[in-house]
Amino acid sequence: MARRPKRAPRDTYNYTLFGGFNQPVYHGITNNPQRRLQQHRQDGKFFTDYEISPRRSRSRADREETREIHRHQDNNWGLAPLYNKAKVIPKEWRLW
């Protein structure tokens, strides 16, 4: 009987920080959400709430983070969330 290929470890979380008016100000990924939230507070990022996803593989978390940043841009005149400094491709340049 053939062995199933190993699944990627599900040890990564997506998270979103929300600012005033419950608007997303940051989309990120981490393997330790509570530590990462504390780091954001220490860095002076202002947020009033947050949302953390269930655990998932690192590659899926990367895709979800990119998708959420692009979704934010699509709905906000091409602007990324306030604290994201990712390289983000404008909608008209994307192939997906």
FIKE-397056 format. One record per atom (N, C-alpha, C, CB): residue number from 1; residue in one letter; atom name; x, y negated, z. Coordinates in nm, 2 decimals. Atoms other than C-alpha are relative to their C-alpha. Glycine has a CB too. Layout:
// FIKE-397056
+-----+---+----+--------+--------+--------+
!   k ! r !  a !     c1 !     c2 !     c3 !
+-----+---+----+--------+--------+--------+
! NUM ! A ! CA !      X !      Y !      Z !
...
+-----+---+----+--------+--------+--------+
***
This chain:
// FIKE-397056
+-----+---+----+--------+--------+--------+
!   k ! r !  a !     c1 !     c2 !     c3 !
+-----+---+----+--------+--------+--------+
!   1 ! M !  N !   0.08 !   0.12 !   0.00 !
!   1 ! M ! CA !   0.00 !   0.00 !   0.00 !
!   1 ! M !  C !   0.09 !  -0.13 !   0.00 !
!   1 ! M ! CB !  -0.10 !   0.00 !   0.12 !
!   2 ! A !  N !  -0.08 !   0.12 !   0.01 !
!   2 ! A ! CA !   0.14 !  -0.34 !  -0.10 !
!   2 ! A !  C !  -0.03 !  -0.09 !   0.13 !
!   2 ! A ! CB !  -0.04 !  -0.08 !  -0.13 !
!   3 ! R !  N !   0.01 !   0.09 !  -0.11 !
!   3 ! R ! CA !   0.21 !  -0.58 !   0.18 !
!   3 ! R !  C !  -0.05 !  -0.14 !  -0.04 !
!   3 ! R ! CB !   0.14 !  -0.01 !   0.07 !
!   4 ! R !  N !   0.04 !   0.13 !   0.03 !
!   4 ! R ! CA !   0.04 !  -0.91 !   0.19 !
!   4 ! R !  C !   0.11 !  -0.10 !   0.02 !
!   4 ! R ! CB !  -0.12 !  -0.04 !   0.10 !
!   5 ! P !  N !  -0.10 !   0.10 !  -0.02 !
!   5 ! P ! CA !   0.26 !  -1.21 !   0.14 !
!   5 ! P !  C !  -0.02 !  -0.08 !   0.13 !
!   5 ! P ! CB !   0.01 !  -0.10 !  -0.12 !
!   6 ! K !  N !   0.01 !   0.08 !  -0.12 !
!   6 ! K ! CA !   0.34 !  -1.41 !   0.45 !
!   6 ! K !  C !  -0.07 !  -0.13 !  -0.02 !
!   6 ! K ! CB !   0.14 !  -0.02 !   0.07 !
!   7 ! R !  N !   0.06 !   0.13 !   0.01 !
!   7 ! R ! CA !   0.12 !  -1.71 !   0.51 !
!   7 ! R !  C !   0.09 !  -0.10 !   0.06 !
!   7 ! R ! CB !  -0.14 !   0.00 !   0.07 !
!   8 ! A !  N !  -0.07 !   0.11 !  -0.06 !
!   8 ! A ! CA !   0.28 !  -2.04 !   0.58 !
!   8 ! A !  C !  -0.05 !  -0.03 !   0.14 !
!   8 ! A ! CB !   0.00 !  -0.13 !  -0.09 !
!   9 ! P !  N !   0.05 !   0.02 !  -0.14 !
!   9 ! P ! CA !   0.27 !  -2.12 !   0.95 !
!   9 ! P !  C !  -0.09 !  -0.12 !   0.01 !
!   9 ! P ! CB !   0.12 !  -0.02 !   0.10 !
!  10 ! R !  N !   0.10 !   0.11 !  -0.02 !
!  10 ! R ! CA !  -0.02 !  -2.34 !   1.05 !
!  10 ! R !  C !   0.04 !  -0.08 !   0.13 !
!  10 ! R ! CB !  -0.15 !   0.05 !   0.01 !
!  11 ! D !  N !  -0.06 !   0.07 !  -0.12 !
!  11 ! D ! CA !   0.17 !  -2.58 !   1.29 !
!  11 ! D !  C !   0.00 !  -0.15 !  -0.02 !
!  11 ! D ! CB !   0.14 !   0.05 !   0.02 !
!  12 ! T !  N !  -0.01 !   0.14 !   0.03 !
!  12 ! T ! CA !   0.10 !  -2.92 !   1.14 !
!  12 ! T !  C !  -0.14 !  -0.06 !   0.00 !
!  12 ! T ! CB !   0.06 !  -0.03 !  -0.14 !
!  13 ! Y !  N !   0.13 !   0.07 !  -0.01 !
!  13 ! Y ! CA !  -0.19 !  -3.17 !   1.20 !
!  13 ! Y !  C !   0.00 !  -0.12 !  -0.09 !
!  13 ! Y ! CB !  -0.03 !  -0.03 !   0.15 !
!  14 ! N !  N !   0.02 !   0.14 !   0.05 !
!  14 ! N ! CA !  -0.32 !  -3.46 !   1.00 !
!  14 ! N !  C !  -0.07 !  -0.08 !   0.10 !
!  14 ! N ! CB !  -0.09 !   0.01 !  -0.14 !
!  15 ! Y !  N !   0.06 !   0.09 !  -0.09 !
!  15 ! Y ! CA !  -0.42 !  -3.76 !   1.19 !
!  15 ! Y !  C !  -0.03 !  -0.14 !  -0.06 !
!  15 ! Y ! CB !   0.08 !  -0.01 !   0.14 !
!  16 ! T !  N !   0.03 !   0.14 !   0.05 !
!  16 ! T ! CA !  -0.58 !  -4.10 !   1.13 !
!  16 ! T !  C !  -0.01 !  -0.09 !   0.12 !
!  16 ! T ! CB !  -0.13 !   0.00 !  -0.08 !
!  17 ! L !  N !   0.02 !   0.11 !  -0.11 !
!  17 ! L ! CA !  -0.55 !  -4.41 !   1.35 !
!  17 ! L !  C !  -0.10 !  -0.10 !  -0.05 !
!  17 ! L ! CB !   0.14 !  -0.07 !   0.03 !
!  18 ! F !  N !   0.10 !   0.10 !   0.03 !
!  18 ! F ! CA !  -0.84 !  -4.65 !   1.35 !
!  18 ! F !  C !   0.02 !  -0.13 !   0.07 !
!  18 ! F ! CB !  -0.14 !   0.06 !   0.02 !
!  19 ! G !  N !  -0.01 !   0.13 !  -0.07 !
!  19 ! G ! CA !  -0.82 !  -5.02 !   1.42 !
!  19 ! G !  C !  -0.14 !  -0.06 !   0.02 !
!  19 ! G ! CB !   0.08 !  -0.10 !  -0.09 !
!  20 ! G !  N !   0.12 !   0.07 !  -0.02 !
!  20 ! G ! CA !  -1.09 !  -5.29 !   1.46 !
!  20 ! G !  C !  -0.10 !   0.04 !  -0.11 !
!  20 ! G ! CB !   0.02 !  -0.14 !   0.00 !
!  21 ! F !  N !   0.11 !  -0.03 !   0.09 !
!  21 ! F ! CA !  -1.43 !  -5.22 !   1.30 !
!  21 ! F !  C !   0.01 !   0.15 !  -0.05 !
!  21 ! F ! CB !   0.00 !  -0.09 !  -0.12 !
!  22 ! N !  N !  -0.01 !  -0.14 !   0.03 !
!  22 ! N ! CA !  -1.33 !  -4.85 !   1.29 !
!  22 ! N !  C !   0.06 !   0.03 !  -0.14 !
!  22 ! N ! CB !  -0.13 !   0.07 !   0.02 !
!  23 ! Q !  N !  -0.06 !  -0.02 !   0.13 !
!  23 ! Q ! CA !  -1.12 !  -4.89 !   0.98 !
!  23 ! Q !  C !   0.13 !   0.07 !   0.01 !
!  23 ! Q ! CB !   0.02 !  -0.14 !  -0.07 !
!  24 ! P !  N !  -0.13 !  -0.07 !  -0.01 !
!  24 ! P ! CA !  -0.82 !  -4.66 !   0.91 !
!  24 ! P !  C !   0.11 !  -0.09 !  -0.02 !
!  24 ! P ! CB !   0.00 !   0.12 !  -0.10 !
!  25 ! V !  N !  -0.12 !   0.09 !   0.01 !
!  25 ! V ! CA !  -0.49 !  -4.83 !   0.97 !
!  25 ! V !  C !   0.13 !   0.09 !  -0.02 !
!  25 ! V ! CB !   0.02 !  -0.08 !   0.13 !
!  26 ! Y !  N !  -0.12 !  -0.09 !   0.02 !
!  26 ! Y ! CA !  -0.26 !  -4.52 !   0.94 !
!  26 ! Y !  C !  -0.05 !   0.14 !  -0.02 !
!  26 ! Y ! CB !   0.10 !  -0.01 !   0.11 !
!  27 ! H !  N !   0.03 !  -0.14 !   0.03 !
!  27 ! H ! CA !  -0.28 !  -4.17 !   0.79 !
!  27 ! H !  C !   0.14 !   0.07 !   0.02 !
!  27 ! H ! CB !  -0.06 !   0.03 !  -0.14 !
!  28 ! G !  N !  -0.13 !  -0.07 !  -0.02 !
!  28 ! G ! CA !   0.00 !  -3.93 !   0.91 !
!  28 ! G !  C !  -0.01 !   0.15 !   0.02 !
!  28 ! G ! CB !   0.07 !  -0.07 !   0.11 !
!  29 ! I !  N !  -0.01 !  -0.14 !  -0.03 !
!  29 ! I ! CA !   0.11 !  -3.58 !   0.98 !
!  29 ! I !  C !   0.10 !   0.02 !   0.11 !
!  29 ! I ! CB !   0.04 !   0.09 !  -0.12 !
!  30 ! T !  N !  -0.09 !  -0.03 !  -0.11 !
!  30 ! T ! CA !   0.28 !  -3.43 !   1.28 !
!  30 ! T !  C !  -0.02 !   0.15 !   0.05 !
!  30 ! T ! CB !  -0.02 !  -0.10 !   0.12 !
!  31 ! N !  N !   0.02 !  -0.13 !  -0.06 !
!  31 ! N ! CA !   0.34 !  -3.11 !   1.47 !
!  31 ! N !  C !  -0.03 !  -0.01 !   0.15 !
!  31 ! N ! CB !   0.12 !   0.09 !  -0.02 !
!  32 ! N !  N !   0.03 !   0.02 !  -0.14 !
!  32 ! N ! CA !   0.28 !  -3.27 !   1.81 !
!  32 ! N !  C !  -0.08 !  -0.13 !   0.01 !
!  32 ! N ! CB !   0.13 !  -0.01 !   0.08 !
!  33 ! P !  N !   0.08 !   0.13 !   0.00 !
!  33 ! P ! CA !  -0.01 !  -3.52 !   1.80 !
!  33 ! P !  C !   0.01 !  -0.09 !   0.12 !
!  33 ! P ! CB !  -0.15 !   0.04 !  -0.02 !
!  34 ! Q !  N !  -0.01 !   0.09 !  -0.11 !
!  34 ! Q ! CA !   0.01 !  -3.65 !   2.15 !
!  34 ! Q !  C !   0.13 !  -0.07 !   0.01 !
!  34 ! Q ! CB !  -0.02 !   0.08 !   0.13 !
!  35 ! R !  N !  -0.13 !   0.07 !   0.00 !
!  35 ! R ! CA !   0.38 !  -3.73 !   2.13 !
!  35 ! R !  C !   0.00 !  -0.10 !  -0.11 !
!  35 ! R ! CB !   0.11 !   0.10 !  -0.03 !
!  36 ! R !  N !   0.00 !   0.10 !   0.11 !
!  36 ! R ! CA !   0.32 !  -3.90 !   1.79 !
!  36 ! R !  C !  -0.08 !  -0.12 !   0.03 !
!  36 ! R ! CB !  -0.05 !   0.07 !  -0.13 !
!  37 ! L !  N !   0.08 !   0.11 !  -0.04 !
!  37 ! L ! CA !   0.04 !  -4.11 !   1.92 !
!  37 ! L !  C !   0.07 !  -0.09 !   0.10 !
!  37 ! L ! CB !  -0.14 !   0.05 !   0.07 !
!  38 ! Q !  N !  -0.08 !   0.08 !  -0.10 !
!  38 ! Q ! CA !   0.26 !  -4.22 !   2.21 !
!  38 ! Q !  C !   0.11 !  -0.08 !  -0.07 !
!  38 ! Q ! CB !   0.06 !   0.09 !   0.11 !
!  39 ! Q !  N !  -0.11 !   0.07 !   0.08 !
!  39 ! Q ! CA !   0.54 !  -4.31 !   1.96 !
!  39 ! Q !  C !  -0.06 !  -0.12 !  -0.07 !
!  39 ! Q ! CB !   0.06 !   0.09 !  -0.10 !
!  40 ! H !  N !   0.07 !   0.11 !   0.07 !
!  40 ! H ! CA !   0.29 !  -4.53 !   1.76 !
!  40 ! H !  C !  -0.03 !  -0.11 !   0.10 !
!  40 ! H ! CB !  -0.13 !   0.05 !  -0.07 !
!  41 ! R !  N !   0.03 !   0.10 !  -0.10 !
!  41 ! R ! CA !   0.19 !  -4.71 !   2.08 !
!  41 ! R !  C !   0.13 !  -0.07 !   0.04 !
!  41 ! R ! CB !  -0.07 !   0.06 !   0.13 !
!  42 ! Q !  N !  -0.12 !   0.06 !  -0.04 !
!  42 ! Q ! CA !   0.55 !  -4.77 !   2.18 !
!  42 ! Q !  C !   0.06 !  -0.09 !  -0.12 !
!  42 ! Q ! CB !   0.11 !   0.11 !   0.03 !
!  43 ! D !  N !  -0.04 !   0.09 !   0.12 !
!  43 ! D ! CA !   0.62 !  -4.91 !   1.82 !
!  43 ! D !  C !  -0.08 !  -0.12 !  -0.01 !
!  43 ! D ! CB !  -0.01 !   0.09 !  -0.12 !
!  44 ! G !  N !   0.08 !   0.12 !   0.01 !
!  44 ! G ! CA !   0.35 !  -5.17 !   1.88 !
!  44 ! G !  C !  -0.11 !   0.01 !  -0.10 !
!  44 ! G ! CB !   0.08 !  -0.11 !  -0.03 !
!  45 ! K !  N !   0.11 !  -0.01 !   0.09 !
!  45 ! K ! CA !   0.09 !  -5.03 !   1.64 !
!  45 ! K !  C !  -0.13 !  -0.01 !   0.08 !
!  45 ! K ! CB !   0.01 !   0.13 !  -0.08 !
!  46 ! F !  N !   0.13 !   0.01 !  -0.06 !
!  46 ! F ! CA !  -0.26 !  -5.14 !   1.74 !
!  46 ! F !  C !  -0.10 !   0.09 !  -0.06 !
!  46 ! F ! CB !  -0.05 !  -0.15 !   0.00 !
!  47 ! F !  N !   0.11 !  -0.08 !   0.04 !
!  47 ! F ! CA !  -0.53 !  -4.88 !   1.72 !
!  47 ! F !  C !  -0.09 !   0.02 !   0.11 !
!  47 ! F ! CB !   0.05 !   0.13 !  -0.06 !
!  48 ! T !  N !   0.10 !  -0.01 !  -0.11 !
!  48 ! T ! CA !  -0.85 !  -4.83 !   1.91 !
!  48 ! T !  C !  -0.05 !   0.15 !   0.01 !
!  48 ! T ! CB !  -0.12 !  -0.09 !  -0.03 !
!  49 ! D !  N !   0.04 !  -0.13 !   0.00 !
!  49 ! D ! CA !  -0.92 !  -4.47 !   1.82 !
!  49 ! D !  C !   0.08 !   0.09 !  -0.10 !
!  49 ! D ! CB !  -0.16 !   0.02 !  -0.04 !
!  50 ! Y !  N !  -0.07 !  -0.08 !   0.09 !
!  50 ! Y ! CA !  -0.78 !  -4.17 !   1.64 !
!  50 ! Y !  C !  -0.08 !   0.13 !  -0.02 !
!  50 ! Y ! CB !   0.14 !   0.04 !   0.06 !
!  51 ! E !  N !   0.07 !  -0.13 !   0.04 !
!  51 ! E ! CA !  -0.89 !  -3.84 !   1.47 !
!  51 ! E !  C !   0.12 !   0.09 !  -0.03 !
!  51 ! E ! CB !  -0.10 !  -0.02 !  -0.11 !
!  52 ! I !  N !  -0.10 !  -0.10 !   0.03 !
!  52 ! I ! CA !  -0.68 !  -3.52 !   1.46 !
!  52 ! I !  C !  -0.07 !   0.12 !  -0.06 !
!  52 ! I ! CB !   0.07 !   0.04 !   0.13 !
!  53 ! S !  N !   0.05 !  -0.11 !   0.07 !
!  53 ! S ! CA !  -0.74 !  -3.24 !   1.22 !
!  53 ! S !  C !   0.03 !   0.13 !   0.07 !
!  53 ! S ! CB !   0.05 !   0.01 !  -0.15 !
!  54 ! P !  N !  -0.04 !  -0.13 !  -0.04 !
!  54 ! P ! CA !  -0.73 !  -2.87 !   1.29 !
!  54 ! P !  C !   0.14 !   0.03 !  -0.05 !
!  54 ! P ! CB !  -0.10 !   0.12 !  -0.04 !
!  55 ! R !  N !  -0.14 !  -0.03 !   0.04 !
!  55 ! R ! CA !  -0.38 !  -2.71 !   1.25 !
!  55 ! R !  C !  -0.01 !   0.06 !  -0.15 !
!  55 ! R ! CB !   0.06 !   0.11 !   0.09 !
!  56 ! R !  N !  -0.01 !  -0.04 !   0.14 !
!  56 ! R ! CA !  -0.28 !  -2.64 !   0.89 !
!  56 ! R !  C !   0.15 !   0.01 !  -0.04 !
!  56 ! R ! CB !  -0.08 !  -0.09 !  -0.10 !
!  57 ! S !  N !  -0.14 !  -0.01 !   0.05 !
!  57 ! S ! CA !   0.03 !  -2.56 !   0.68 !
!  57 ! S !  C !   0.05 !  -0.14 !  -0.03 !
!  57 ! S ! CB !   0.01 !   0.10 !  -0.12 !
!  58 ! R !  N !  -0.06 !   0.13 !   0.03 !
!  58 ! R ! CA !   0.28 !  -2.83 !   0.62 !
!  58 ! R !  C !  -0.03 !  -0.05 !  -0.14 !
!  58 ! R ! CB !   0.15 !   0.01 !   0.02 !
!  59 ! S !  N !   0.03 !   0.04 !   0.14 !
!  59 ! S ! CA !   0.22 !  -2.83 !   0.25 !
!  59 ! S !  C !  -0.14 !  -0.05 !  -0.02 !
!  59 ! S ! CB !   0.02 !   0.11 !  -0.10 !
!  60 ! R !  N !   0.14 !   0.05 !   0.01 !
!  60 ! R ! CA !  -0.16 !  -2.87 !   0.29 !
!  60 ! R !  C !  -0.01 !  -0.13 !   0.07 !
!  60 ! R ! CB !  -0.09 !   0.11 !   0.07 !
!  61 ! A !  N !   0.01 !   0.12 !  -0.07 !
!  61 ! A ! CA !  -0.11 !  -3.14 !   0.55 !
!  61 ! A !  C !   0.06 !  -0.12 !  -0.09 !
!  61 ! A ! CB !   0.08 !   0.00 !   0.13 !
!  62 ! D !  N !  -0.06 !   0.10 !   0.09 !
!  62 ! D ! CA !   0.12 !  -3.33 !   0.30 !
!  62 ! D !  C !  -0.10 !  -0.04 !  -0.11 !
!  62 ! D ! CB !   0.13 !   0.05 !  -0.07 !
!  63 ! R !  N !   0.10 !   0.03 !   0.10 !
!  63 ! R ! CA !  -0.15 !  -3.30 !   0.03 !
!  63 ! R !  C !  -0.11 !  -0.08 !   0.05 !
!  63 ! R ! CB !  -0.05 !   0.13 !  -0.06 !
!  64 ! E !  N !   0.11 !   0.07 !  -0.06 !
!  64 ! E ! CA !  -0.42 !  -3.42 !   0.26 !
!  64 ! E !  C !   0.03 !  -0.14 !   0.04 !
!  64 ! E ! CB !  -0.05 !   0.07 !   0.13 !
!  65 ! E !  N !  -0.04 !   0.14 !  -0.03 !
!  65 ! E ! CA !  -0.22 !  -3.72 !   0.38 !
!  65 ! E !  C !   0.00 !  -0.08 !  -0.13 !
!  65 ! E ! CB !   0.14 !   0.01 !   0.07 !
!  66 ! T !  N !  -0.01 !   0.08 !   0.13 !
!  66 ! T ! CA !  -0.15 !  -3.83 !   0.02 !
!  66 ! T !  C !  -0.14 !  -0.03 !  -0.05 !
!  66 ! T ! CB !   0.08 !   0.08 !  -0.11 !
!  67 ! R !  N !   0.14 !   0.01 !   0.04 !
!  67 ! R ! CA !  -0.52 !  -3.77 !  -0.07 !
!  67 ! R !  C !  -0.07 !  -0.12 !   0.08 !
!  67 ! R ! CB !  -0.08 !   0.13 !   0.01 !
!  68 ! E !  N !   0.07 !   0.10 !  -0.08 !
!  68 ! E ! CA !  -0.64 !  -3.99 !   0.22 !
!  68 ! E !  C !   0.06 !  -0.14 !  -0.03 !
!  68 ! E ! CB !   0.02 !   0.03 !   0.15 !
!  69 ! I !  N !  -0.05 !   0.13 !   0.03 !
!  69 ! I ! CA !  -0.40 !  -4.27 !   0.14 !
!  69 ! I !  C !  -0.05 !  -0.05 !  -0.13 !
!  69 ! I ! CB !   0.16 !   0.00 !   0.00 !
!  70 ! H !  N !   0.05 !   0.04 !   0.13 !
!  70 ! H ! CA !  -0.51 !  -4.27 !  -0.22 !
!  70 ! H !  C !  -0.15 !  -0.03 !   0.00 !
!  70 ! H ! CB !   0.02 !   0.12 !  -0.10 !
!  71 ! R !  N !   0.14 !   0.03 !  -0.02 !
!  71 ! R ! CA !  -0.87 !  -4.26 !  -0.12 !
!  71 ! R !  C !  -0.02 !  -0.14 !   0.06 !
!  71 ! R ! CB !  -0.07 !   0.10 !   0.09 !
!  72 ! H !  N !   0.01 !   0.14 !  -0.06 !
!  72 ! H ! CA !  -0.81 !  -4.57 !   0.10 !
!  72 ! H !  C !   0.03 !  -0.10 !  -0.10 !
!  72 ! H ! CB !   0.10 !   0.00 !   0.12 !
!  73 ! Q !  N !  -0.04 !   0.09 !   0.10 !
!  73 ! Q ! CA !  -0.64 !  -4.74 !  -0.19 !
!  73 ! Q !  C !  -0.11 !  -0.02 !  -0.10 !
!  73 ! Q ! CB !   0.13 !   0.04 !  -0.07 !
!  74 ! D !  N !   0.11 !   0.01 !   0.10 !
!  74 ! D ! CA !  -0.92 !  -4.66 !  -0.43 !
!  74 ! D !  C !  -0.12 !  -0.09 !   0.05 !
!  74 ! D ! CB !  -0.05 !   0.14 !  -0.03 !
!  75 ! N !  N !   0.11 !   0.07 !  -0.06 !
!  75 ! N ! CA !  -1.17 !  -4.82 !  -0.19 !
!  75 ! N !  C !   0.04 !  -0.14 !   0.06 !
!  75 ! N ! CB !  -0.06 !   0.08 !   0.11 !
!  76 ! N !  N !  -0.05 !   0.12 !  -0.05 !
!  76 ! N ! CA !  -0.95 !  -5.12 !  -0.09 !
!  76 ! N !  C !   0.09 !  -0.08 !  -0.09 !
!  76 ! N ! CB !   0.07 !   0.02 !   0.14 !
!  77 ! W !  N !  -0.07 !   0.08 !   0.10 !
!  77 ! W ! CA !  -0.83 !  -5.29 !  -0.40 !
!  77 ! W !  C !   0.15 !   0.04 !  -0.02 !
!  77 ! W ! CB !  -0.01 !  -0.15 !   0.03 !
!  78 ! G !  N !  -0.14 !  -0.04 !   0.02 !
!  78 ! G ! CA !  -0.51 !  -5.08 !  -0.42 !
!  78 ! G !  C !   0.09 !  -0.01 !   0.12 !
!  78 ! G ! CB !   0.06 !  -0.07 !  -0.11 !
!  79 ! L !  N !  -0.08 !   0.02 !  -0.12 !
!  79 ! L ! CA !  -0.40 !  -5.16 !  -0.07 !
!  79 ! L !  C !   0.01 !   0.13 !   0.08 !
!  79 ! L ! CB !  -0.05 !  -0.11 !   0.09 !
!  80 ! A !  N !  -0.01 !  -0.11 !  -0.09 !
!  80 ! A ! CA !  -0.26 !  -4.88 !   0.15 !
!  80 ! A !  C !  -0.05 !  -0.04 !   0.14 !
!  80 ! A ! CB !   0.15 !   0.05 !   0.00 !
!  81 ! P !  N !   0.04 !   0.03 !  -0.14 !
!  81 ! P ! CA !  -0.37 !  -4.86 !   0.52 !
!  81 ! P !  C !   0.11 !  -0.09 !   0.06 !
!  81 ! P ! CB !  -0.02 !   0.12 !   0.08 !
!  82 ! L !  N !  -0.09 !   0.11 !  -0.06 !
!  82 ! L ! CA !  -0.21 !  -5.14 !   0.73 !
!  82 ! L !  C !   0.14 !   0.05 !   0.04 !
!  82 ! L ! CB !  -0.07 !  -0.05 !   0.13 !
!  83 ! Y !  N !  -0.13 !  -0.04 !  -0.05 !
!  83 ! Y ! CA !   0.07 !  -4.93 !   0.88 !
!  83 ! Y !  C !   0.07 !   0.11 !  -0.09 !
!  83 ! Y ! CB !  -0.01 !   0.06 !   0.14 !
!  84 ! N !  N !  -0.06 !  -0.10 !   0.09 !
!  84 ! N ! CA !   0.14 !  -4.68 !   0.60 !
!  84 ! N !  C !   0.10 !  -0.07 !  -0.09 !
!  84 ! N ! CB !  -0.10 !   0.07 !  -0.08 !
!  85 ! K !  N !  -0.10 !   0.06 !   0.09 !
!  85 ! K ! CA !   0.46 !  -4.76 !   0.41 !
!  85 ! K !  C !   0.05 !   0.11 !  -0.09 !
!  85 ! K ! CB !   0.12 !  -0.05 !   0.09 !
!  86 ! A !  N !  -0.03 !  -0.11 !   0.09 !
!  86 ! A ! CA !   0.45 !  -4.46 !   0.18 !
!  86 ! A !  C !   0.01 !  -0.05 !  -0.14 !
!  86 ! A ! CB !  -0.11 !   0.11 !   0.01 !
!  87 ! K !  N !   0.00 !   0.03 !   0.14 !
!  87 ! K ! CA !   0.53 !  -4.47 !  -0.19 !
!  87 ! K !  C !  -0.13 !   0.05 !  -0.05 !
!  87 ! K ! CB !   0.12 !   0.06 !  -0.07 !
!  88 ! V !  N !   0.13 !  -0.04 !   0.05 !
!  88 ! V ! CA !   0.18 !  -4.47 !  -0.33 !
!  88 ! V !  C !  -0.02 !  -0.04 !  -0.14 !
!  88 ! V ! CB !  -0.11 !  -0.06 !   0.09 !
!  89 ! I !  N !   0.02 !   0.02 !   0.14 !
!  89 ! I ! CA !   0.10 !  -4.44 !  -0.70 !
!  89 ! I !  C !  -0.13 !  -0.07 !  -0.03 !
!  89 ! I ! CB !   0.01 !   0.13 !  -0.08 !
!  90 ! P !  N !   0.12 !   0.06 !   0.03 !
!  90 ! P ! CA !  -0.16 !  -4.68 !  -0.83 !
!  90 ! P !  C !  -0.10 !   0.09 !  -0.08 !
!  90 ! P ! CB !   0.02 !  -0.13 !  -0.09 !
!  91 ! K !  N !   0.10 !  -0.09 !   0.05 !
!  91 ! K ! CA !  -0.49 !  -4.51 !  -0.94 !
!  91 ! K !  C !   0.02 !   0.02 !  -0.15 !
!  91 ! K ! CB !  -0.14 !  -0.05 !   0.03 !
!  92 ! E !  N !  -0.01 !  -0.01 !   0.15 !
!  92 ! E ! CA !  -0.44 !  -4.59 !  -1.31 !
!  92 ! E !  C !   0.12 !   0.07 !  -0.05 !
!  92 ! E ! CB !   0.00 !  -0.14 !  -0.06 !
!  93 ! W !  N !  -0.12 !  -0.08 !   0.04 !
!  93 ! W ! CA !  -0.10 !  -4.42 !  -1.32 !
!  93 ! W !  C !  -0.01 !   0.15 !   0.04 !
!  93 ! W ! CB !   0.12 !  -0.06 !   0.07 !
!  94 ! R !  N !   0.01 !  -0.14 !  -0.04 !
!  94 ! R ! CA !  -0.22 !  -4.10 !  -1.16 !
!  94 ! R !  C !  -0.05 !   0.09 !  -0.10 !
!  94 ! R ! CB !  -0.09 !   0.01 !   0.13 !
!  95 ! L !  N !   0.05 !  -0.09 !   0.10 !
!  95 ! L ! CA !  -0.28 !  -3.79 !  -1.36 !
!  95 ! L !  C !  -0.11 !   0.09 !   0.07 !
!  95 ! L ! CB !   0.12 !   0.09 !  -0.04 !
!  96 ! W !  N !   0.10 !  -0.09 !  -0.07 !
!  96 ! W ! CA !  -0.52 !  -3.63 !  -1.10 !
!  96 ! W !  C !  -0.11 !  -0.09 !   0.05 !
!  96 ! W ! CB !   0.06 !   0.07 !   0.11 !
+-----+---+----+--------+--------+--------+
***
